[in-house]
Amino acid sequence: MTDIKELLLSRIRDVADYPEPGVMFKDITPLLADPAAFTALTDALAEIAAHTDATKIVGLEARGFILGAPVAVRAGIGFIPVRKAGKLPGATLSQAYDLEYGSAEIEVHAEDLTAGDRVLVIDDVLATGGTAEASIELIRRAGAEVAGLAILMELGFLGGRARLEPSLAGAPLEALLVV
């Protein structure tokens, strides 16, 4: 696991003062551009999906789409996008939440998750946990079970894990990298 961590870390670029002064943005586009690193990441997340007995992957907009879709294909299970409000046609469930720069709302198609689904949430970064917490609430409101949360990188200093542990109710939170 040390080799994969080194590979992933070596492909993540720091961008100072983005999206606002004082923030150090973790840019994963170099990782996505490297087929070996992207494959290693996909394989590691697909392994987590297998260990959690997930039947569906929820990818959080937008980088969770990029990570979650190939994981779902590799794991042989369905992929469900959780989008910003107003981006999905048809009947949706929505959830408002607070995040580090303000507030937002996410949605999922109401019929995409049902009782009996075990859902693994995938995203790139866990910061304060607002988006992940809202997605967990959406999954439960749809009648599905949360199998866990898998992320590429946890920004430990922002306290997202502590915020999410009550919401996860014992489901695992797996971070491939903690910075």
N, CA and C atoms as an extended XYZ file, in Angstrom:
537
Properties=species:S:1:pos:R:3:atomname:S:1:resname:S:1:resid:I:1 pbc="F F F"
N         0.824       -1.204        0.000 N   MET     1
C         0.000        0.000        0.000 CA  MET     1
C         0.866        1.265        0.000 C   MET     1
N         2.083        1.163        0.536 N   THR     2
C         2.971        2.318        0.550 CA  THR     2
C         3.296        2.774       -0.866 C   THR     2
N         3.521        1.821       -1.786 N   ASP     3
C         3.849        2.176       -3.163 CA  ASP     3
C         2.715        2.944       -3.825 C   ASP     3
N         1.472        2.499       -3.628 N   ILE     4
C         0.345        3.198       -4.240 CA  ILE     4
C         0.187        4.594       -3.633 C   ILE     4
N         0.378        4.713       -2.341 N   LYS     5
C         0.285        6.030       -1.709 CA  LYS     5
C         1.326        6.981       -2.284 C   LYS     5
N         2.542        6.501       -2.424 N   GLU     6
C         3.606        7.330       -3.006 CA  GLU     6
C         3.266        7.719       -4.439 C   GLU     6
N         2.771        6.763       -5.221 N   LEU     7
C         2.392        7.044       -6.604 CA  LEU     7
C         1.299        8.109       -6.658 C   LEU     7
N         0.244        7.928       -5.864 N   LEU     8
C        -0.868        8.881       -5.876 CA  LEU     8
C        -0.422       10.269       -5.420 C   LEU     8
N         0.318       10.324       -4.311 N   LEU     9
C         0.799       11.620       -3.810 CA  LEU     9
C         1.685       12.338       -4.824 C   LEU     9
N         2.485       11.576       -5.551 N   SER    10
C         3.392       12.193       -6.521 CA  SER    10
C         2.651       12.792       -7.708 C   SER    10
N         1.382       12.434       -7.881 N   ARG    11
C         0.596       12.922       -9.018 CA  ARG    11
C        -0.453       13.962       -8.613 C   ARG    11
N        -0.427       14.400       -7.358 N   ILE    12
C        -1.365       15.427       -6.895 CA  ILE    12
C        -0.592       16.732       -6.749 C   ILE    12
N        -1.098       17.763       -7.410 N   ARG    13
C        -0.418       19.056       -7.451 CA  ARG    13
C        -1.085       20.029       -6.485 C   ARG    13
N        -0.282       20.750       -5.719 N   ASP    14
C        -0.792       21.810       -4.846 CA  ASP    14
C        -0.918       23.107       -5.637 C   ASP    14
N        -2.072       23.775       -5.498 N   VAL    15
C        -2.305       25.075       -6.131 CA  VAL    15
C        -2.648       26.057       -5.012 C   VAL    15
N        -1.752       26.978       -4.750 N   ALA    16
C        -1.935       27.943       -3.657 CA  ALA    16
C        -3.007       28.974       -4.000 C   ALA    16
N        -3.745       29.362       -2.966 N   ASP    17
C        -4.730       30.448       -3.054 CA  ASP    17
C        -5.841       30.183       -4.068 C   ASP    17
N        -6.266       28.926       -4.161 N   TYR    18
C        -7.388       28.578       -5.037 CA  TYR    18
C        -8.360       27.706       -4.258 C   TYR    18
N        -9.629       27.969       -4.269 N   PRO    19
C       -10.371       28.971       -5.037 CA  PRO    19
C       -10.408       30.353       -4.394 C   PRO    19
N        -9.788       30.474       -3.225 N   GLU    20
C        -9.722       31.789       -2.581 CA  GLU    20
C        -8.412       31.891       -1.819 C   GLU    20
N        -7.981       33.094       -1.474 N   PRO    21
C        -6.708       33.272       -0.760 CA  PRO    21
C        -6.670       32.455        0.535 C   PRO    21
N        -5.524       31.826        0.761 N   GLY    22
C        -5.322       31.046        1.975 CA  GLY    22
C        -5.642       29.571        1.834 C   GLY    22
N        -6.269       29.174        0.724 N   VAL    23
C        -6.626       27.770        0.503 CA  VAL    23
C        -5.556       27.113       -0.363 C   VAL    23
N        -5.114       25.906        0.040 N   MET    24
C        -4.183       25.119       -0.765 CA  MET    24
C        -5.010       24.024       -1.453 C   MET    24
N        -5.315       24.234       -2.731 N   PHE    25
C        -6.141       23.308       -3.505 CA  PHE    25
C        -5.310       22.099       -3.914 C   PHE    25
N        -5.892       20.917       -3.771 N   LYS    26
C        -5.238       19.673       -4.178 CA  LYS    26
C        -5.779       19.289       -5.557 C   LYS    26
N        -4.974       19.492       -6.592 N   ASP    27
C        -5.370       19.252       -7.975 CA  ASP    27
C        -5.040       17.818       -8.377 C   ASP    27
N        -6.079       17.033       -8.705 N   ILE    28
C        -5.870       15.635       -9.075 CA  ILE    28
C        -5.769       15.434      -10.589 C   ILE    28
N        -5.827       16.499      -11.375 N   THR    29
C        -5.780       16.302      -12.825 CA  THR    29
C        -4.476       15.644      -13.294 C   THR    29
N        -3.306       15.912      -12.685 N   PRO    30
C        -2.122       15.153      -13.112 CA  PRO    30
C        -2.258       13.649      -12.837 C   PRO    30
N        -2.921       13.284      -11.758 N   LEU    31
C        -3.158       11.872      -11.446 CA  LEU    31
C        -4.062       11.246      -12.511 C   LEU    31
N        -5.118       11.952      -12.892 N   LEU    32
C        -6.043       11.439      -13.905 CA  LEU    32
C        -5.365       11.301      -15.264 C   LEU    32
N        -4.391       12.146      -15.549 N   ALA    33
C        -3.692       12.115      -16.829 CA  ALA    33
C        -2.675       10.979      -16.920 C   ALA    33
N        -2.333       10.385      -15.793 N   ASP    34
C        -1.351        9.297      -15.748 CA  ASP    34
C        -2.097        7.971      -15.699 C   ASP    34
N        -2.074        7.191      -16.790 N   PRO    35
C        -2.873        5.957      -16.802 CA  PRO    35
C        -2.491        4.957      -15.711 C   PRO    35
N        -1.223        4.885      -15.350 N   ALA    36
C        -0.814        3.950      -14.287 CA  ALA    36
C        -1.380        4.385      -12.948 C   ALA    36
N        -1.298        5.673      -12.640 N   ALA    37
C        -1.808        6.172      -11.366 CA  ALA    37
C        -3.333        6.076      -11.311 C   ALA    37
N        -4.012        6.430      -12.407 N   PHE    38
C        -5.473        6.374      -12.432 CA  PHE    38
C        -5.958        4.929      -12.310 C   PHE    38
N        -5.258        4.001      -12.956 N   THR    39
C        -5.614        2.580      -12.842 CA  THR    39
C        -5.407        2.084      -11.420 C   THR    39
N        -4.298        2.460      -10.804 N   ALA    40
C        -4.035        2.046       -9.420 CA  ALA    40
C        -5.106        2.583       -8.484 C   ALA    40
N        -5.505        3.834       -8.690 N   LEU    41
C        -6.562        4.427       -7.873 CA  LEU    41
C        -7.882        3.693       -8.084 C   LEU    41
N        -8.239        3.440       -9.333 N   THR    42
C        -9.481        2.735       -9.650 CA  THR    42
C        -9.488        1.347       -9.014 C   THR    42
N        -8.391        0.630       -9.124 N   ASP    43
C        -8.293       -0.711       -8.529 CA  ASP    43
C        -8.441       -0.668       -7.010 C   ASP    43
N        -7.803        0.303       -6.375 N   ALA    44
C        -7.882        0.408       -4.913 CA  ALA    44
C        -9.311        0.707       -4.464 C   ALA    44
N        -9.995        1.604       -5.164 N   LEU    45
C       -11.372        1.927       -4.795 CA  LEU    45
C       -12.319        0.769       -5.111 C   LEU    45
N       -12.073        0.043       -6.198 N   ALA    46
C       -12.897       -1.129       -6.527 CA  ALA    46
C       -12.733       -2.224       -5.476 C   ALA    46
N       -11.541       -2.334       -4.913 N   GLU    47
C       -11.302       -3.299       -3.832 CA  GLU    47
C       -12.132       -2.928       -2.597 C   GLU    47
N       -12.223       -1.638       -2.300 N   ILE    48
C       -13.055       -1.186       -1.181 CA  ILE    48
C       -14.515       -1.514       -1.466 C   ILE    48
N       -14.960       -1.297       -2.697 N   ALA    49
C       -16.348       -1.632       -3.071 CA  ALA    49
C       -16.621       -3.112       -2.837 C   ALA    49
N       -15.671       -3.960       -3.189 N   ALA    50
C       -15.843       -5.402       -2.988 CA  ALA    50
C       -15.911       -5.747       -1.502 C   ALA    50
N       -15.042       -5.134       -0.694 N   HIS    51
C       -15.007       -5.424        0.751 CA  HIS    51
C       -16.273       -4.956        1.474 C   HIS    51
N       -16.927       -3.937        0.934 N   THR    52
C       -18.137       -3.420        1.585 CA  THR    52
C       -19.405       -4.069        1.039 C   THR    52
N       -19.259       -4.990        0.079 N   ASP    53
C       -20.405       -5.640       -0.570 CA  ASP    53
C       -21.355       -4.616       -1.184 C   ASP    53
N       -20.789       -3.536       -1.737 N   ALA    54
C       -21.609       -2.502       -2.368 CA  ALA    54
C       -22.297       -3.058       -3.607 C   ALA    54
N       -23.528       -2.618       -3.817 N   THR    55
C       -24.265       -2.975       -5.032 CA  THR    55
C       -24.377       -1.786       -5.978 C   THR    55
N       -24.069       -0.592       -5.466 N   LYS    56
C       -24.057        0.615       -6.288 CA  LYS    56
C       -23.000        1.570       -5.753 C   LYS    56
N       -22.500        2.379       -6.666 N   ILE    57
C       -21.562        3.451       -6.334 CA  ILE    57
C       -22.289        4.769       -6.523 C   ILE    57
N       -22.188        5.662       -5.555 N   VAL    58
C       -22.641        7.044       -5.715 CA  VAL    58
C       -21.386        7.883       -5.868 C   VAL    58
N       -21.324        8.647       -6.960 N   GLY    59
C       -20.224        9.577       -7.190 CA  GLY    59
C       -20.717       10.988       -6.977 C   GLY    59
N       -19.968       11.771       -6.196 N   LEU    60
C       -20.370       13.136       -5.879 CA  LEU    60
C       -19.804       14.105       -6.918 C   LEU    60
N       -20.658       15.022       -7.358 N   GLU    61
C       -20.261       15.993       -8.376 CA  GLU    61
C       -19.085       16.810       -7.872 C   GLU    61
N       -18.095       17.016       -8.675 N   ALA    62
C       -17.918       16.536      -10.024 CA  ALA    62
C       -16.810       15.486      -10.097 C   ALA    62
N       -15.790       15.624       -9.280 N   ARG    63
C       -14.685       14.673       -9.386 CA  ARG    63
C       -15.069       13.280       -8.905 C   ARG    63
N       -16.084       13.165       -8.072 N   GLY    64
C       -16.584       11.847       -7.692 CA  GLY    64
C       -17.169       11.090       -8.872 C   GLY    64
N       -17.633       11.826       -9.907 N   PHE    65
C       -18.095       11.172      -11.146 CA  PHE    65
C       -16.907       10.524      -11.841 C   PHE    65
N       -15.815       11.290      -11.930 N   ILE    66
C       -14.625       10.822      -12.641 CA  ILE    66
C       -14.042        9.592      -11.956 C   ILE    66
N       -14.036        9.571      -10.639 N   LEU    67
C       -13.479        8.448       -9.892 CA  LEU    67
C       -14.466        7.293       -9.781 C   LEU    67
N       -15.730        7.610       -9.512 N   GLY    68
C       -16.716        6.570       -9.225 CA  GLY    68
C       -17.141        5.744      -10.416 C   GLY    68
N       -17.263        6.348      -11.585 N   ALA    69
C       -17.738        5.615      -12.756 CA  ALA    69
C       -16.817        4.449      -13.134 C   ALA    69
N       -15.491        4.655      -13.246 N   PRO    70
C       -14.654        3.499      -13.568 CA  PRO    70
C       -14.603        2.461      -12.444 C   PRO    70
N       -14.773        2.899      -11.208 N   VAL    71
C       -14.818        1.949      -10.093 CA  VAL    71
C       -16.047        1.056      -10.227 C   VAL    71
N       -17.193        1.658      -10.560 N   ALA    72
C       -18.415        0.874      -10.748 CA  ALA    72
C       -18.243       -0.143      -11.870 C   ALA    72
N       -17.642        0.280      -12.973 N   VAL    73
C       -17.406       -0.640      -14.093 CA  VAL    73
C       -16.484       -1.769      -13.650 C   VAL    73
N       -15.387       -1.425      -12.970 N   ARG    74
C       -14.424       -2.436      -12.523 CA  ARG    74
C       -15.069       -3.404      -11.535 C   ARG    74
N       -15.939       -2.878      -10.657 N   ALA    75
C       -16.583       -3.716       -9.634 CA  ALA    75
C       -17.813       -4.453      -10.178 C   ALA    75
N       -18.266       -4.095      -11.373 N   GLY    76
C       -19.438       -4.755      -11.961 CA  GLY    76
C       -20.744       -4.368      -11.285 C   GLY    76
N       -20.830       -3.117      -10.827 N   ILE    77
C       -22.042       -2.646      -10.150 CA  ILE    77
C       -22.480       -1.313      -10.765 C   ILE    77
N       -23.662       -0.843      -10.385 N   GLY    78
C       -24.218        0.377      -10.948 CA  GLY    78
C       -23.567        1.636      -10.408 C   GLY    78
N       -23.671        2.706      -11.215 N   PHE    79
C       -23.160        4.019      -10.840 CA  PHE    79
C       -24.307        5.018      -10.815 C   PHE    79
N       -24.399        5.798       -9.749 N   ILE    80
C       -25.442        6.819       -9.581 CA  ILE    80
C       -24.762        8.164       -9.329 C   ILE    80
N       -25.019        9.160      -10.191 N   PRO    81
C       -24.459       10.481       -9.922 CA  PRO    81
C       -25.304       11.263       -8.925 C   PRO    81
N       -24.646       11.903       -7.982 N   VAL    82
C       -25.301       12.864       -7.101 CA  VAL    82
C       -24.852       14.227       -7.600 C   VAL    82
N       -25.838       15.027       -8.045 N   ARG    83
C       -25.554       16.270       -8.755 CA  ARG    83
C       -25.948       17.488       -7.960 C   ARG    83
N       -25.431       18.638       -8.392 N   LYS    84
C       -25.878       19.912       -7.856 CA  LYS    84
C       -27.343       20.090       -8.222 C   LYS    84
N       -28.084       20.790       -7.383 N   ALA    85
C       -29.520       20.995       -7.608 CA  ALA    85
C       -29.780       21.586       -8.987 C   ALA    85
N       -30.835       21.073       -9.623 N   GLY    86
C       -31.267       21.588      -10.914 CA  GLY    86
C       -30.604       20.955      -12.116 C   GLY    86
N       -29.739       19.964      -11.928 N   LYS    87
C       -29.010       19.348      -13.037 CA  LYS    87
C       -29.604       18.031      -13.512 C   LYS    87
N       -30.520       17.454      -12.740 N   LEU    88
C       -31.118       16.167      -13.108 CA  LEU    88
C       -32.563       16.364      -13.560 C   LEU    88
N       -32.950       15.737      -14.670 N   PRO    89
C       -34.352       15.799      -15.087 CA  PRO    89
C       -35.193       14.825      -14.273 C   PRO    89
N       -36.473       15.039      -14.228 N   GLY    90
C       -37.373       14.104      -13.557 CA  GLY    90
C       -37.419       14.285      -12.057 C   GLY    90
N       -38.039       13.302      -11.399 N   ALA    91
C       -38.231       13.343       -9.952 CA  ALA    91
C       -36.904       13.133       -9.230 C   ALA    91
N       -36.623       14.009       -8.274 N   THR    92
C       -35.384       13.918       -7.514 CA  THR    92
C       -35.646       14.052       -6.026 C   THR    92
N       -34.693       13.569       -5.254 N   LEU    93
C       -34.609       13.858       -3.823 CA  LEU    93
C       -33.497       14.879       -3.678 C   LEU    93
N       -33.687       15.880       -2.826 N   SER    94
C       -32.653       16.899       -2.660 CA  SER    94
C       -32.290       17.046       -1.191 C   SER    94
N       -31.086       17.566       -0.968 N   GLN    95
C       -30.588       17.778        0.381 CA  GLN    95
C       -29.709       19.020        0.388 C   GLN    95
N       -30.053       19.991        1.220 N   ALA    96
C       -29.231       21.191        1.395 CA  ALA    96
C       -28.174       20.907        2.458 C   ALA    96
N       -27.051       21.613        2.368 N   TYR    97
C       -25.964       21.421        3.335 CA  TYR    97
C       -25.044       22.622        3.323 C   TYR    97
N       -24.231       22.713        4.373 N   ASP    98
C       -23.217       23.759        4.468 CA  ASP    98
C       -21.875       23.166        4.103 C   ASP    98
N       -21.043       23.978        3.467 N   LEU    99
C       -19.684       23.561        3.144 CA  LEU    99
C       -18.724       24.669        3.513 C   LEU    99
N       -17.432       24.434        3.264 N   GLU   100
C       -16.430       25.373        3.762 CA  GLU   100
C       -16.541       26.779        3.182 C   GLU   100
N       -17.160       26.947        2.004 N   TYR   101
C       -17.236       28.265        1.374 CA  TYR   101
C       -18.658       28.799        1.294 C   TYR   101
N       -19.636       28.197        1.947 N   GLY   102
C       -21.018       28.668        1.857 CA  GLY   102
C       -21.997       27.527        2.053 C   GLY   102
N       -23.042       27.501        1.230 N   SER   103
C       -24.021       26.420        1.300 CA  SER   103
C       -24.350       25.955       -0.110 C   SER   103
N       -24.944       24.772       -0.206 N   ALA   104
C       -25.267       24.187       -1.502 CA  ALA   104
C       -26.408       23.192       -1.330 C   ALA   104
N       -26.816       22.600       -2.444 N   GLU   105
C       -27.867       21.582       -2.439 CA  GLU   105
C       -27.508       20.540       -3.486 C   GLU   105
N       -27.713       19.265       -3.144 N   ILE   106
C       -27.455       18.181       -4.087 CA  ILE   106
C       -28.726       17.381       -4.294 C   ILE   106
N       -28.744       16.641       -5.406 N   GLU   107
C       -29.913       15.834       -5.758 CA  GLU   107
C       -29.487       14.489       -6.332 C   GLU   107
N       -30.419       13.549       -6.240 N   VAL   108
C       -30.273       12.240       -6.862 CA  VAL   108
C       -31.640       11.885       -7.447 C   VAL   108
N       -31.637       11.130       -8.540 N   HIS   109
C       -32.917       10.656       -9.064 CA  HIS   109
C       -33.594        9.782       -8.011 C   HIS   109
N       -34.851       10.045       -7.764 N   ALA   110
C       -35.591        9.352       -6.708 CA  ALA   110
C       -35.638        7.839       -6.923 C   ALA   110
N       -35.687        7.392       -8.178 N   GLU   111
C       -35.844        5.959       -8.449 CA  GLU   111
C       -34.519        5.197       -8.579 C   GLU   111
N       -33.387        5.892       -8.538 N   ASP   112
C       -32.105        5.224       -8.769 CA  ASP   112
C       -31.605        4.410       -7.580 C   ASP   112
N       -32.067        4.727       -6.391 N   LEU   113
C       -31.667        3.998       -5.188 CA  LEU   113
C       -32.919        3.442       -4.528 C   LEU   113
N       -32.852        2.188       -4.134 N   THR   114
C       -34.021        1.544       -3.529 CA  THR   114
C       -33.595        0.691       -2.343 C   THR   114
N       -34.589        0.239       -1.591 N   ALA   115
C       -34.326       -0.685       -0.485 CA  ALA   115
C       -33.587       -1.897       -1.046 C   ALA   115
N       -32.620       -2.369       -0.318 N   GLY   116
C       -31.817       -3.498       -0.779 CA  GLY   116
C       -30.498       -3.070       -1.406 C   GLY   116
N       -30.400       -1.812       -1.839 N   ASP   117
C       -29.126       -1.315       -2.364 CA  ASP   117
C       -28.166       -1.059       -1.214 C   ASP   117
N       -26.918       -1.474       -1.406 N   ARG   118
C       -25.813       -1.129       -0.500 CA  ARG   118
C       -24.914       -0.183       -1.270 C   ARG   118
N       -24.831        1.051       -0.809 N   VAL   119
C       -24.232        2.123       -1.601 CA  VAL   119
C       -22.905        2.587       -1.003 C   VAL   119
N       -21.874        2.569       -1.840 N   LEU   120
C       -20.575        3.116       -1.473 CA  LEU   120
C       -20.467        4.499       -2.107 C   LEU   120
N       -20.249        5.514       -1.285 N   VAL   121
C       -20.068        6.887       -1.748 CA  VAL   121
C       -18.592        7.081       -2.081 C   VAL   121
N       -18.318        7.654       -3.264 N   ILE   122
C       -16.942        7.910       -3.681 CA  ILE   122
C       -16.787        9.383       -4.027 C   ILE   122
N       -15.685        9.968       -3.535 N   ASP   123
C       -15.338       11.339       -3.879 CA  ASP   123
C       -13.820       11.472       -3.835 C   ASP   123
N       -13.333       12.621       -4.298 N   ASP   124
C       -11.892       12.819       -4.350 CA  ASP   124
C       -11.318       13.281       -3.017 C   ASP   124
N       -11.978       14.270       -2.384 N   VAL   125
C       -11.421       14.866       -1.173 CA  VAL   125
C       -12.488       14.943       -0.081 C   VAL   125
N       -12.106       14.578        1.124 N   LEU   126
C       -12.940       14.814        2.300 CA  LEU   126
C       -12.355       16.009        3.016 C   LEU   126
N       -13.109       17.103        3.025 N   ALA   127
C       -12.687       18.318        3.725 CA  ALA   127
C       -13.497       18.412        5.015 C   ALA   127
N       -14.518       19.238        5.043 N   THR   128
C       -15.335       19.380        6.253 CA  THR   128
C       -16.434       18.330        6.343 C   THR   128
N       -16.724       17.641        5.247 N   GLY   129
C       -17.688       16.544        5.268 CA  GLY   129
C       -19.107       16.916        4.916 C   GLY   129
N       -19.379       18.159        4.571 N   GLY   130
C       -20.748       18.581        4.291 CA  GLY   130
C       -21.392       17.877        3.119 C   GLY   130
N       -20.683       17.765        2.005 N   THR   131
C       -21.245       17.113        0.822 CA  THR   131
C       -21.463       15.629        1.079 C   THR   131
N       -20.491       14.983        1.689 N   ALA   132
C       -20.623       13.554        1.990 CA  ALA   132
C       -21.776       13.304        2.951 C   ALA   132
N       -21.908       14.140        3.974 N   GLU   133
C       -22.997       13.986        4.940 CA  GLU   133
C       -24.359       14.132        4.245 C   GLU   133
N       -24.472       15.100        3.350 N   ALA   134
C       -25.726       15.285        2.610 CA  ALA   134
C       -26.017       14.086        1.722 C   ALA   134
N       -25.003       13.512        1.098 N   SER   135
C       -25.219       12.344        0.241 CA  SER   135
C       -25.658       11.130        1.057 C   SER   135
N       -25.101       10.975        2.237 N   ILE   136
C       -25.506        9.872        3.125 CA  ILE   136
C       -26.980       10.015        3.484 C   ILE   136
N       -27.401       11.228        3.776 N   GLU   137
C       -28.813       11.477        4.083 CA  GLU   137
C       -29.694       11.149        2.878 C   GLU   137
N       -29.278       11.542        1.683 N   LEU   138
C       -30.058       11.233        0.466 CA  LEU   138
C       -30.194        9.729        0.268 C   LEU   138
N       -29.095        9.004        0.453 N   ILE   139
C       -29.112        7.547        0.282 CA  ILE   139
C       -30.116        6.917        1.243 C   ILE   139
N       -30.074        7.324        2.474 N   ARG   140
C       -31.003        6.769        3.472 CA  ARG   140
C       -32.449        7.165        3.175 C   ARG   140
N       -32.680        8.407        2.762 N   ARG   141
C       -34.036        8.847        2.421 CA  ARG   141
C       -34.591        8.068        1.237 C   ARG   141
N       -33.728        7.605        0.350 N   ALA   142
C       -34.161        6.799       -0.792 CA  ALA   142
C       -34.461        5.360       -0.381 C   ALA   142
N       -34.147        5.007        0.866 N   GLY   143
C       -34.416        3.661        1.358 CA  GLY   143
C       -33.252        2.707        1.227 C   GLY   143
N       -32.114        3.187        0.749 N   ALA   144
C       -30.939        2.341        0.570 CA  ALA   144
C       -30.066        2.373        1.818 C   ALA   144
N       -29.121        1.457        1.868 N   GLU   145
C       -28.182        1.348        2.985 CA  GLU   145
C       -26.834        1.929        2.572 C   GLU   145
N       -26.193        2.646        3.468 N   VAL   146
C       -24.857        3.183        3.212 CA  VAL   146
C       -23.834        2.100        3.540 C   VAL   146
N       -23.101        1.646        2.507 N   ALA   147
C       -22.086        0.617        2.693 CA  ALA   147
C       -20.770        1.217        3.173 C   ALA   147
N       -20.576        2.512        2.901 N   GLY   148
C       -19.359        3.176        3.332 CA  GLY   148
C       -19.064        4.386        2.474 C   GLY   148
N       -17.954        5.011        2.781 N   LEU   149
C       -17.464        6.180        2.059 CA  LEU   149
C       -16.008        5.919        1.732 C   LEU   149
N       -15.645        6.065        0.448 N   ALA   150
C       -14.265        5.871        0.014 CA  ALA   150
C       -13.804        7.132       -0.699 C   ALA   150
N       -12.671        7.641       -0.250 N   ILE   151
C       -12.157        8.872       -0.835 CA  ILE   151
C       -10.679        8.725       -1.164 C   ILE   151
N       -10.265        9.500       -2.122 N   LEU   152
C        -8.852        9.528       -2.475 CA  LEU   152
C        -8.039       10.157       -1.359 C   LEU   152
N        -8.486       11.342       -0.889 N   MET   153
C        -7.658       12.112        0.031 CA  MET   153
C        -8.492       12.759        1.123 C   MET   153
N        -8.079       12.569        2.355 N   GLU   154
C        -8.723       13.201        3.503 CA  GLU   154
C        -7.849       14.343        4.000 C   GLU   154
N        -8.442       15.518        4.105 N   LEU   155
C        -7.751       16.661        4.693 CA  LEU   155
C        -8.052       16.630        6.192 C   LEU   155
N        -7.247       15.872        6.922 N   GLY   156
C        -7.505       15.570        8.318 CA  GLY   156
C        -7.675       16.782        9.210 C   GLY   156
N        -6.991       17.853        8.901 N   PHE   157
C        -7.023       19.054        9.733 CA  PHE   157
C        -8.366       19.783        9.676 C   PHE   157
N        -9.263       19.397        8.755 N   LEU   158
C       -10.568       20.067        8.647 CA  LEU   158
C       -11.688       19.343        9.399 C   LEU   158
N       -11.417       18.164        9.948 N   GLY   159
C       -12.366       17.507       10.832 CA  GLY   159
C       -13.551       16.819       10.180 C   GLY   159
N       -13.482       16.540        8.896 N   GLY   160
C       -14.587       15.892        8.210 CA  GLY   160
C       -14.918       14.506        8.750 C   GLY   160
N       -13.913       13.734        9.097 N   ARG   161
C       -14.130       12.370        9.605 CA  ARG   161
C       -14.969       12.404       10.884 C   ARG   161
N       -14.603       13.268       11.805 N   ALA   162
C       -15.354       13.363       13.066 CA  ALA   162
C       -16.803       13.767       12.809 C   ALA   162
N       -17.019       14.653       11.865 N   ARG   163
C       -18.381       15.068       11.523 CA  ARG   163
C       -19.182       13.908       10.938 C   ARG   163
N       -18.536       13.056       10.138 N   LEU   164
C       -19.248       11.997        9.418 CA  LEU   164
C       -19.476       10.724       10.220 C   LEU   164
N       -18.648       10.451       11.194 N   GLU   165
C       -18.761        9.175       11.911 CA  GLU   165
C       -20.161        8.920       12.459 C   GLU   165
N       -20.852        9.891       13.063 N   PRO   166
C       -22.226        9.612       13.506 CA  PRO   166
C       -23.163        9.291       12.335 C   PRO   166
N       -23.021        9.997       11.223 N   SER   167
C       -23.873        9.756       10.050 CA  SER   167
C       -23.615        8.394        9.432 C   SER   167
N       -22.366        7.960        9.452 N   LEU   168
C       -22.021        6.669        8.856 CA  LEU   168
C       -22.529        5.495        9.691 C   LEU   168
N       -22.778        5.720       10.969 N   ALA   169
C       -23.363        4.700       11.851 CA  ALA   169
C       -22.647        3.354       11.735 C   ALA   169
N       -21.322        3.383       11.777 N   GLY   170
C       -20.546        2.146       11.752 CA  GLY   170
C       -20.075        1.725       10.373 C   GLY   170
N       -20.597        2.309        9.309 N   ALA   171
C       -20.097        2.000        7.962 CA  ALA   171
C       -18.687        2.577        7.845 C   ALA   171
N       -17.804        1.903        7.102 N   PRO   172
C       -16.413        2.359        7.041 CA  PRO   172
C       -16.216        3.640        6.240 C   PRO   172
N       -15.244        4.416        6.662 N   LEU   173
C       -14.750        5.573        5.916 CA  LEU   173
C       -13.310        5.266        5.561 C   LEU   173
N       -13.076        5.028        4.278 N   GLU   174
C       -11.744        4.641        3.805 CA  GLU   174
C       -11.114        5.792        3.031 C   GLU   174
N        -9.968        6.283        3.498 N   ALA   175
C        -9.218        7.309        2.798 CA  ALA   175
C        -7.904        6.695        2.351 C   ALA   175
N        -7.617        6.771        1.052 N   LEU   176
C        -6.365        6.225        0.556 CA  LEU   176
C        -5.176        7.076        0.990 C   LEU   176
N        -5.406        8.385        1.110 N   LEU   177
C        -4.367        9.310        1.567 CA  LEU   177
C        -4.938       10.218        2.644 C   LEU   177
N        -4.139       10.542        3.654 N   VAL   178
C        -4.533       11.519        4.666 CA  VAL   178
C        -3.431       12.567        4.711 C   VAL   178
N        -3.850       13.821        4.503 N   VAL   179
C        -2.888       14.924        4.559 CA  VAL   179
C        -3.347       15.953        5.575 C   VAL   179
